[in-house]
Each structure stands twice: as C-alpha cells, then as structure tokens.
Amino acid sequence: MEPIGSDDAKIENRDARRGLDPPFVSSTLYTLSRDVVTFLTYPGPRVFTKNEAQNVGNWLYSFDLKPIHDRRIQQWDVCENDMIAKRFSDSFKPLESMEDMYKNVQEGRPLCTGFRQERCAPCYSCSNRLGHWRDRGLSCDSSQGISLIRSDSSDLGSTVNLRDPMPGLAAKPKWIIPGILSDTSSIYSDTDEWVRLHWAIWTTDPAKTWKQRHYQAIETVFVHNPNAVLIILSNTLPSNFFSAYTRQGYQIHIMAVSKELLLHRKWFFSAETEDWIRRWEEWSKKSPYFPIHLADYIRLVAIYKYGGLYMDMDALWVRAPGDSTTEFIGSDISDTESDHAWSLDANNTYLANGVMRFRRGRTMFREIAENSFTAAKYDPKCFNCGGPKAFTTYVKTRRSLLETNGLHILPREALYPYNWKEIVPALRKTNRAEDDVLRIEDHSLSIHLYGKVTSDSDIEEGSVVGAVLKIWGLDLSPPFQSNPGSPRLQGPKIMYYQVPSTPSESESRSTVLDKVPGSFKGIYAVFVRGGRSADGFITRKASILITVKVGAIAMDAQGAGTKRIQMDLGQSITMAQLNLALSRLRYIPPTSAGWDGADDIKIQVEFGLMIEQLVIPVIRRAATKHA
C-alpha cells in the first residue's frame, strides 16, 4: 500500500539506519505468522504510539525480529499470480471476489485467472501494465519496503554525498596509456565521452585459456561501439595480442597488472587496501579464489578512478546501451538457498558485477573495497565476497538512496537472458535460433556465456550463440585472417520502424534499454567486416551514399533528415572510422498522414576496392515497451 507522506505516520529511513527505531511503517499490510502473534500477545506491559501500525515494530524490536518486505503481499486492487496475500475491503469495490480467487486455488488454476491484471502492482515489473508505481512517487526497497521518494531538501538522498572528489588530469600527466589515461584520470573521464571507456580483465595464460569466442566477444563490442576504448588489464597478454584490430583503427590497449604496478600507480583506496595488495603472495597461498578476488578488486579501482563500462570477457553484446548517461549494474537470480540470506529481494535477486557502467568517483566502489579487501575483513575462503555478494549486501541496505541518486539495477533479462543452467542449450543447434536472437535483442543488451560452465563446450553452427557471433562479427581474428578475402558490407534484410505509441513517449529521454527508432543499431547494424592487406596500419579510400525513397536519413541522432546523403570520408580511412560513420545514421519516416508505412533505403559503401550496396525495405510497426 502507498505509504502515508506525513513524518508523524512514517518512521523515516534515516531513523532506521541509526538503529533508533525498527523499519516498520504506518499504512502497511502485515501478514503475521503464529509464532509472531505469540510474541505480540505475551503477557506484559506495552508502550503504545498514536500510530497503531508502529506498535507492532516497537513490540517486536526487543526480540530482534525484523520484517520481510515481500512484494507478494499486495494492498492495492491488483493481481499477480505469485501473490501470497491480497486485500479485499469494503473501502473499494473490486469486480472480482475473494471467493473467485479461492476457487482458482481449489481448481489448480493460476491465481489471477479471471482477474484484471492491466494495472501495475507495486514493486513488480510494469511491462505492458498501466500506472507504474514510480510515477506515483514510490520507491521499493527490500529493507524499508515501499517509501515515498522525496524531492525536498530534507530528503536523505539530497544530503548524502555519493561521490568522492576526484583529481583531474595534471598539467604534465604521467601517462600509463599515452595520450589517453594517466595515473590520475583519463581524457574521457570528466567529459560526456566517459562511456567510451570499456574495461576487461585477463589473468590466465592465453595459450591455455584464450579461445576464438573471446576474440568474438571483443568484436561484438566494436560492432556496436566502433569508437569504444577497450582497456584490458592483464598480467599475461603480450602487447601485440590484438594487432589484427588495432591495424584497423580499433582502440584496444593492454595495461599490465602486477603487485608492483598497482602500488606504483596507487591503485588503492586507503592504507588498509594498500596493505592488502602488499600481502599479495600471502593471499595467493591462503585463498583458492585469489585470482577471482584480485579481478574483483581491480575492476573496483578501475571504475572508481576512471569510470566507464566493465565487462567480463564472456559477455557478447547484441546492441549498445540506449543512452550514454545511465549508470547501471546487472542483476541475476540465484537458485542457491544459502544465498537468500543476503540476496536483494524475495526472488533471490543478486547484483552481478560482470557487466556494469558507472561514472568515476562513486563512493560505493570505495566502500565495497574497504569492506572486502583489507587484512581485517578479507575472507580468503569466500568465493563471491568481493563480487556479487559484496555489491548486493551494500546496495540492499541503501537501495532507495542509491536509486534516487542515479543507480539503475537492470532486470535479469537485460544482461543475463540465459542463466548458468540455461546457457549450454543456447550453444546447441536449434531451428529457432534466428527467432530467439530477435527476441533477445528486443529485450537485452548482451548474453553472458558463464565461462566456467561453457568453456569446454563447442558453439555449434545454427545455435543461438552461434547466430549472435555470425551476425555481429568483424571477422578480424587470427582464424579468419588465415583466409581473409575482401571486406564486405553487412546489414539487415528489412527494418521495422517502431512508431512510439504516444507523442509523450517519442519526446521522453532515452533510457539504457530503449531502442532509438530508425537507428542502425542492434539487429539493424550496418557495418563493414573482414579483409586484410599488408601488415601495419590499414587505411583505405572510403565513401557512403544513401538515398531514401519516401522518408529521410540523418547523419546523427539530432540532425535534420534529407533524402540523399553522400559522404566522401577521405583517402586514408580505417574500418573503425567507416563503421563509426555508419553507426550514426538514422532513418526518419515521412510526417505526412498519408504515409502507407513502407519505404526503401539504399546504402552504398566504398572501402578500397570494395563497392557494395544494401537495399533495405522499411515497414512501420508499433513499438515494443520495456519495464
């Protein structure tokens, strides 16, 4: 139920955090077990408050009993099939009755059979539902339950500093990667281009563990983000390991990692975390998980110092994030019972630090590191205590505050459409591969391969994963370079222009899961792939000619459209530069009411000796909504 906005009626989060009062709120529907009722009715004196719902919290506080805020207990006139309690009251007149629901239970039907489900239930996904609970000023938190999001100066979120002050580039930077990244900052970190920074980690012998799929994972990054700056932190990869890509203009940098380099670069948060690094050898002997813990620590420092997107090397991108501003982390669902004690909610949700994007200086990263990677707090026997568990437990107690201040927790399907049990079948041949890829691309940004599960499994041709790699590959890795052939133009066979359902929807600011109508991204990506000439930096003459039959084409997200665009890019253009220009194109439909919803786009690309053309039919259709 929506909480009362009065300070008299609600115990605020700041009080609960100090431990002065229990986190029970007025105007809340309670479901009490028999043992709790026994505690409440035990003979003895009682202190009463004027807000009766707070009495329960006060009386149970001495027994160290805390509430579980379970979204399956619903006060509103809504219905979800997994509910365990629903209010029926004389204060409103639901069309369905308690008897109807009980009959569904008796006869083994889904709980909400025959009940209206068009309205969004608080704390549930609002996909294809009306009335998002956030639009009513509500925030869901696994510890505090439903709270009002305040906008006034008394709001806790506006009084707590969630970022640390960070040093900028020095007048004479001490470059680690010349011209890009110094010991204190990068040329992107404090600009709108901070999202160009991509980070990954590799700490094992590539001769034993590096596979073709790892090259292909990198290629999916550059297909969707041709101007990405990928920095791979590694103590094993040679400096020329990615020369097949850097010759084509793609920015991949290997940054060496060792105990000495971490200390020299001051990649620590405090004297305590510095001491943890100095005892590297001790931890490597005590912990079977030290390489994993070290990777967890390094990504914390990298994102804290410089910002950007971190990705595991087994993440395959199917499209780029829909905006360049949202700070996010992915979530997944655990089926391990012991994880429920620290998971984010009743669904056993946990935060997965395998893919995340943040601006630099977030206090969260420093505090997670200081809670996990000091001699006093480090647990060498705990597998995920510096990773998912550390992120989840930190966010769990501060979720409302963090989300009010820019943290976005993406739903599981956004980054992990297959869990670790489901991923192996996605490597097997299926007659549904193309349909599954389209479905995934519509709701997801990437697919995680869970390397520990799939590293010994082949990716079969005709599988979902095989289709992803076939569609979004540059064909530049060494196996392809043994018989490289000529560059070729890749693009969609058809484009469905997704028309926003309402004017306000088309005017709203893009979010990380949104797909920009008419953009040549994701399944509609147009790019050049393959081909190699001599060793060394590879440039070619390049040009683009685009014509549209009815609508228009624009050269960037904000530009006005025209029916014909001709771009002579120059005589010495890299594949990365050409693909960046192609990725910025955007189709604009005609504005006339008489448009029949069909159009044709012709894209001709010259790149060296390659001259190829795509003819892409355009068909209008309604947009797909995301939660």
N, C-alpha and C positions, 0 to 999 in steps of 0.2 A: 504494500500500500504506500502511496505517496506520503512522505513524512511531513509533519507539521513544521512550518517555517519559523515558528517562534522559538527564541532561545529558552523560554520557560518550559517549553514542551519537549525539547530535544537536548540530549547531552551531546555537546559538540565533540568533534574528533580530537580537538586539542586537549580536552579534559581526559578523554580516554587514553590518549597517548601518554599523559603524565601519570596514569595509573590512579587518578583520584576517584574516578567513577568507572563502573563497568560499561561496556559499549552496548547497552540496551537503550532503545529509543521509544518514545511515545508514538502512538498510532501505528503499531506493528502487530501483525497477526502472529501469535505464538502457537506452536504445536508442542505440547509438553508430554514427555514420557512418564510412565507411572513412577519411576524412581525419583524423577524431578519433583513430581507432585508430593511425594513422601517428604522430601526436604522442605518444601514450601509449607506443609501442614504440620510440621513438627512442633509440639507444644513449646511455647516460649514467647518472650516479648517481641514486638515488631515495631519498627520505625516506619511510619507512613509518610509519603510525599504527596503533594497535591496532584501530581500526575501519576495516576494509578499504574500505568504500564511500566514506570521506572521502579516501582516497588519490587517487581519480580527480580530485576537485576540486582538491586541492593540486598535482597534477602539471600540470593544465591552466591553473592560475591564472596562471602566468608567460606563457602565450600569450594572455592576455586573452580566454579563451574562457569563456563563461557558459552555464549550462544553460537550455534552454527547458522549463519545466514544462508538459507537454502532457497534458491530461486524457484524450486518446485512447489513451494508454499505460496499461493497467489491470492491476493486480496481483491484485485480488480476483476471486472467481468470479462475475463479472458479464458482461454483454454489451451493447454499444451498436453500432449499425450503422456509425458513423463511426470506430470504433477502428482504430488502425494497429498495435497490438501488444497481445497478451493472454498472460498467463502460464498455461501448463499444467504441472502439477507433480505429483509423487508424494505431496506433503505433503497434498493434498486430492484427492478423487475426484469430479471433475465428471461429470455424466451424459452430457455431450456431449464429443466428442473433437476434437483438432486436425485430424484428417482430415475430420471433418464440416464444419468451418469452411473448410478449404481447398477442399472440394468446392463449397461455396456460392460461393466466389470464382471457381472454374473455370466454373461453370454460370451465372454472372451474376445470382445471387440476392442479396438483402440479406444482409449478413454474418451476422446473428443468426437467420436462418431455421432453425427447429427448436431454437433455444437458449432456455433460460429467461431471461426478462427482467423478472421480477417484483421483483428486488432492485435497489435504487438504487445506481448506480455513483458513486464519489467524484467530486465536483466537477461532476456532471451534475444537471440538474433532476430532482427526485424526484416529479414529478406522476404520480399513480397507481402509485407504486412503494413497496416496503416498505423500512424501515430507512434513514431519512435519515442521511447521513454526519455532519450536525451533531449528531445525537443521540448520536454516539459521541465527541463532544468534538473534532471535527476542523474545521479552517478551511482554505479553499482560497485561495491567493494566487498570482498569476501570476508573481511573482518568487521567492518562497520555497517554492512548491509546497504540499504538504499539511503542516500543522502542527497540533500539539496546542494546543487552547485551554486556557490555564492559569487557574485560579481562585485561586491562592495569591498572596501579596504579592510574589512575585518576578516575576510576570507583567509584561511590559513595558507592557501596556495599563493596569495599575493604577498605574503610576508616572509616566506621562506626562500632563501636563495638556493636555487637548484643547479647553479653553475659556478664554477670557480673562475677567478680571473686568470687569464692565460697570457703568456708572453707572445708578442708578435715576432715577425722576422727582424733580426738585428740589422744594423746598418751594413755590417760586413758579416753575412751569415756564415756559420760553419756548416757547409753543405754536407749532407750524407748522400743525397742524390743530387748532383749538381744542377742548379737552376730550378729545382722542384721542392726539395724537402731538406730542412736544416735540423739542427739539434733542438730547436725551439718551436718551429712551426713549418708550414708549407706555403707555397704561393697561392694555394686554393683555400686554406683552412678558414680564413676570416672573410671570404667572399661568397657570393651566391653560387660559385662553382665548387663548393666544398663537396658536393655529391659526386664529383668526378673521381674522387679518391676511392679506390677499391683495395681491400686488404685480403690476403690469404696467407696461410702458413703451411710450410712443408718441412718436416724434420726427419724423414726417413731416407734411406738410401734409394735414389731413383732407379738404380739398376735392378733393384729387387721389387719395388712397390709402384713405380710410376707406370701408368698404363695409357693406352690410347684415349680412354674416356676422360682422363684428366686434361689432355690437350683439348678435347672436345668441350669440356666444361668451360675452359677459358674462351673458346671460340663463341660459345653462346653469350658470354659477357659482351664481346666486341661486336657481335651481330646487332645486339640491341642497344649498345652504348659504344659506338665507334670511337668516341673521344675519352673513354674511360682511362684512368691512370691506375694500372694494376700494380700494386707493390706486394711481392711475395717474400715474406720473412722466412728465411731458411738458413740452416747450417749445413746443408748437403748439396744443394743445386749449384752447378757451375754457372758462372756469369753469362755464358753464351747459350744457355739452355733453350732460350726462346727466340733465337735469332731468326727463325722462319717467320716470326710475327713482327719483330722489330724492323726487319728489312722492308716490310710492307707498311710501315708507319705506325703500327700499333705500339702503345706505350706500356711495356712490361718491364719492371725493374725488380731485380733480386737484391734484397737487403740482407746482408749477412747477420746472423744472430749467434751470439755466444755469451757466456757469463761476463767476459771482459768487456765486450761491446755494450752490453746492457748497462754495466756500471759506468763505462766511459761516457755513454750518451745520457746518463742519468735517467734511465728508464725505470724509475721507481717513484713511489708516492710519498715515502716517509723513510725515516731511519729504520723503522721496523721492516718495511718491504725491501729496503736495500740489504738489510741483514739476511733476509730470506734468499735473495739472489746470491749473496756471497757464500751461502751454505749449499749451493747447487749440488756439489758432489755428495754431500750427506743425504740430501733428499732423494737423489737418484738411486742411492743404495737402499733407503728405507721404504720407498714407495714404488710399487709396480706400475703406478699410474703417473709417474713424474712427467714423462713426455706429454701426456694429455693435460696435466696441471700446468706445465710450462706454456703450452699453447693457449690455455685459458687465460693465463696471466698476461702473455704478450698481447693478445687481442684487446684486453682491457686497457693496457698502456697505449697502444697504437690509436685506438679510437678516442681515448681521453686526450692525448696530446695533439692529435691532428684532425680527428673527425673523419667521416666517410662511411663507406659500407664495408662491413666484414662479411666474408662468405667462406664456408668450407669448400674444399676442393672437389667435393662430390655434389655440388649444387648445380643443376642445369637450368638455365634461365629460358623461359618461354616468352617473356616480354619484360620490358623495363617497368619500374615503378611509374605510376601515373602522374607523379608530380616530383618536384625537386626540392621540396621543403619538409615533408613529413619525416619525423623521427620515429622509427618503428623497430620492433623486435617480433619474431615469430613465436607461435605457440604450437604445442602438440599435446596429445592426450596419452597419459601413461596407463597401462593396464596392470601395473605392479601395485599390489595392495599396500606395501610399505611406503610408497610414495605419497599416499593420500594424506599422511600427516603433515606434509609440507607443500602439497600442491595448491594451486591458486584458487580452486573452487571445487564444488561438489562433483564436477565432471572429471576430476583428476587432471586438470589442465596444468601444464608447466611451461615456462618460458624457455625456448631453445635458442641458445646463443650461437647457433650455427650460421644464421643469417640475421644481421641487424644493421641499422643505419642510424647514426647519431652525429650531431654537431659536436665539436670538441668541447672539453671542459665540463661535461656533465658530472656533478658531484656523485651521482650514483656509481660511476665506474671506480672512482677513488675509494668510496666507502666499501664497495664489494671487495675490492682488492685488499683493503686493510682488515676486512673481516675474514679473509680466507688465506692470505699469503703473508703471514708473519709467523715467526717461530712459535709464538704462544698459541696461535689459532689454527695453524696448518694441520690438517688431518691427512697424513700420507696414505691411509688405508681407505679413504672415501673417494670413490670414483668421480662423482659429479659435484663435489662440494665447492669447487671453484668455477663450475659451469652452470648448467640448468638449475641445480638446487640453490646455488648462491643467488642467481638472478631472481628466481621465483620467490624465495623467502624474503629477499629485500623488497621486492615490489609488493608482495602480499600485504605487508603492514603499512604501505604508503600508496596504495594503488590510486585512490581517489585524488590525492595530492599530485601524483606524477601525471596522471591522465589529464588533470585540469591544466597542467603546465607542459603539455605537448607530447607526452608519451603515447604512442599508439601500439596496442597489442593486436597484432593481426590474427585473424581466425586461422585455425589449423590449415584449412584448405588453401590459404594464400601462399604458403611456402612449403607445406608438407602434405600435398594432396594424397600421397600414399604414406602410411606409417611403416615402421620397420618390418612388420609382418606381411604387409601388402605389397612391398616393393619388388620382391623376387618375381611374382607373376607378371609384373609390368615389364620384365626383361624377356618374357617369353612371347613367341609369335602368337598373334591373335587376329581374327578377321575384323575386329573392332578398333584397331589401333588408330586409324585416322579419326574416327568419331570421338574416341577417348581423348586424343590430343586437342581437338577443337573444344571439347567440354572443359578440359583442364585449363587451356589458355584463356577461356572466358572468365574463370573464377580465380586463377592462380598466377603467381609470378614465376615460380620455379618448382622443380621437382628435386627432392633430396634422395640420393641413392643409398644413404646409410652404408658407407664403405665397409664397415665391419661385417655387414651382412652380405653384401653383393660383390665384394672384391674378387672372389673366386668364381663368380658366375658370369658366363658369356652374355653379351647383349645380342639377342637374336634379331636378324633382319625380319621386319614385319611386326616387331613388338612396339609397345607404346614408347619406351625409352629409345629404341632404335629409330622410330619415326621422328622423335624430337631432335635427335642428333643429325638425322638426314635433312630435316627442314632447315634447322638453324646452325649450319656448319660452314666454316670458311674453307675447309679442305686445304689447310696450310701445314698441317702437322707432318712430321717425317714420313709416315706410311704413305701419305698422298703425294709427297714430294718426290718419291722414287719414280712416279709416272705422272708428272703434274699436269700436262696438257696446257690448254689455254684458259684464261679467265672466262667466266660465263656469268650471265645475269640471272639472278633468282628473284622470283616474285610470285604473288598469288594468282590463281586462275580466275578469281572473282573477288570483288569487295562488296561486303554488305555495309551500307552506310546506316549507322544506328542513329535514328532520329530521337532526340530527347522527347519524353512523353509530355512535358510541360515546359513553358517558357522559363520558369524559375530554375528548372533543372539544368537547362542549357547555359544559364548565366552563373550557376554556382561554381565555386572554386573546385578545381580538380582534387581528388584525393588519391592516395597511393594505389588503390585498387581500380581506379577509374580508367576507362579506355577513351581516349580522345577521338570523337567521331571523325572519320576521314583521314586519320594519321596512318602513315605507312610503317606501322609498328606491330610487334607480335606476329600473328598469323598473316598480317598484310605487309610484313617487312619486304622491302626491295633492296637488294644489295648485290655486289659483285663478289664472287668466290672463286678460289682455285687459281692455278697458274703460277709459274716461277720462271724467271730468266736466269741471269747470272747471279753469282754471289754479290753481296753488297746491297746498299740501299736501292730499292726498286721504285722507280717513278716512270710514269707514262703520260702521254697526252690524254686528256680526259674532257668530255663534254656531255651534257644532258639536254635532251629535247623532249618536252612534254606538251601534249595537246589534249584538250578535253572537248567532247562533242557538245555538251549542254551546260554543264556547271563550270567550275573554275578550279585552278590549282594555285596554292600559295607556297612560298619558299620557307615559311617558318610558322610557328604557332599563332602569331599575332598579325601577320602580313595580310594585305588585301589580295584577293584572288584575281587571276587572269586566265583566259582560255589557252594561252600559249606561253610557255617559258622556255627560253634557250639559255643555257649556262655554258660558256666556254671556261672551264676551270683552270686551264693552263697547260703548259708543256711538260711540267715535272710534278705530277700529282701522284700521291701514294694511294693505295687501295683504301687505307683508313680515311683519308681526306675525301675521296669519292663517296664512300659509304656514309660518311657523316652528312654530306650534302643530300644524299638520297633519303636519309632517315628524317630529315627536317621537312620534307614535303608534306603537304596536307591538301586533301581534296575538299572542295566546298560545293555543296549542291546548289542548284538554282533556287532562288527565293520565290519564284512565281507560283501561284496556287495551282497553275495548270500542269506542273511537272508530273509526269506519269511514274516517277520513281525509278527510271532507268537512265543509264549514261554509259559512256565509254571513255577510258583513259588510255592514251598511248604514251609509253615511256621508251625512248631510245637512248641508249648509253654507248658512248665510245670510250674505250680504255685501251690505249695502244692499238694493236691490230684487231682487237675485239670491237665489233659493232653489232649490238643485239637490241631487239625491240620486244617489249611486252605490250599486249593489248588486254586490258583489264576491264571487264564489264562491271558496272556498278548497279546494285539493286538496293533500294531503300527498304529498311525494316525497323520495327520498334526496338528500342534499347533494352538491354538486359540490366536489371537492377542488382546491386550488391548490398549486403547488410552493412 
